[in-house]
């Protein structure tokens, strides 16, 4: 734990009724950075996780998809405010890219391949760890995002 995280944990323990606001540039970027955020109600009494360790273990096992949903959940429940860089005054042009015949064939072949992989995953699911499905679909999503991005490049 960082010195600041340790200090915040100590302060929360010494001032159980104290009001506080967590302000961090990195709190929701990595699970280990969240250990001091005990008052968010994500772990502890009355939650699905007895401790931060249990929370971190389950989130890690659930894979990137669950970890990406966490900040969205916190924001939706009013427990996270995130600030974005303003794009005010930045001109934006929306362009459409038509796939060539070769690109369309490559995409279709990739889709068939991933369908075959998904069928294998379903067939072997009883023998795989619980997180396998989540990891599979995270990889699927990343693959197609990169494939589509690559198709747009010259």
SVG drawing of the C-alpha trace seen along z (x, -y; Angstrom):
<svg xmlns="http://www.w3.org/2000/svg" viewBox="-27 -27 31 58">
<polyline fill="none" stroke="black" stroke-width="0.4" points="0.0,0.0 1.1,-3.5 1.9,-5.9 -1.2,-8.0 -3.4,-5.0 -2.2,-3.8 -2.9,-7.3 -6.4,-7.4 -7.1,-3.9 -5.9,-5.0 -7.9,-8.3 -11.1,-6.4 -10.6,-4.0 -10.0,-6.8 -12.9,-8.9 -15.7,-6.4 -18.3,-9.2 -16.1,-11.6 -17.2,-12.8 -14.8,-12.5 -14.3,-12.7 -11.9,-10.5 -10.0,-12.4 -7.5,-10.4 -6.3,-10.3 -5.6,-6.6 -8.2,-5.0 -10.2,-3.2 -7.4,-2.3 -6.0,0.7 -7.8,2.9 -4.9,2.6 -5.3,-1.2 -8.8,-0.8 -7.8,0.8 -8.3,-2.4 -11.8,-3.1 -13.5,-1.2 -16.5,-3.6 -17.7,-3.0 -19.6,0.1 -18.1,2.5 -16.8,4.9 -17.3,5.4 -20.5,6.1 -23.7,6.1 -21.9,6.6 -21.1,9.7 -17.4,9.5 -16.2,9.9 -12.9,8.0 -11.0,6.1 -9.0,9.2 -12.1,11.2 -13.4,8.3 -10.0,8.1 -9.9,11.8 -13.4,12.1 -12.9,9.0 -9.5,10.4 -11.1,13.8 -14.0,12.1 -11.6,10.5 -11.3,7.2 -15.0,7.0 -16.0,6.9 -13.2,4.5 -14.3,2.1 -17.9,2.2 -16.8,1.2 -16.2,-2.5 -19.4,-2.6 -21.3,-1.1 -19.6,-3.6 -20.5,-6.5 -24.1,-5.3 -24.6,-5.0 -23.1,-8.5 -19.9,-7.2 -17.6,-8.3 -17.2,-11.6 -14.8,-11.5 -13.6,-14.5 -12.8,-14.4 -10.7,-16.7 -12.9,-19.1 -13.2,-18.8 -14.8,-22.3 -13.5,-24.1 -12.0,-20.9 -13.4,-20.3 -14.6,-16.7 -15.3,-15.1 -17.1,-11.8 -15.9,-9.7 -17.2,-6.4 -14.9,-3.7 -16.3,-1.2 -14.6,2.2 -12.9,3.6 -13.8,7.1 -10.6,8.4 -11.3,6.7 -14.9,8.1 -13.6,11.6 -11.0,11.2 -13.7,10.0 -16.1,12.9 -13.3,15.5 -12.4,14.0 -16.1,14.1 -16.4,17.8 -13.2,18.6 -14.5,16.9 -17.8,18.8 -15.9,22.0 -13.9,21.0 -17.1,20.1 -18.5,23.5 -15.4,25.1 -15.7,22.9 -19.3,24.0 -18.3,27.7 -15.5,27.4 -17.1,25.0 -17.7,27.5 -13.9,28.3 -12.8,24.6 -12.4,22.0 -15.4,19.8 -13.6,16.8 -12.9,18.5 -16.1,17.2 -15.5,13.6 -11.9,13.7 -12.9,15.2 -15.5,12.5 -13.0,9.8 -10.5,11.2 -13.2,11.4 -14.1,7.7 -10.5,6.6 -9.7,8.6 -12.6,7.1 -11.9,3.6 -8.3,4.0 -9.4,5.6 -11.8,2.8 -9.3,0.2 -6.7,1.8 -9.1,1.9 -9.4,-1.9 -5.6,-2.5 -4.0,-3.0"/>
</svg>
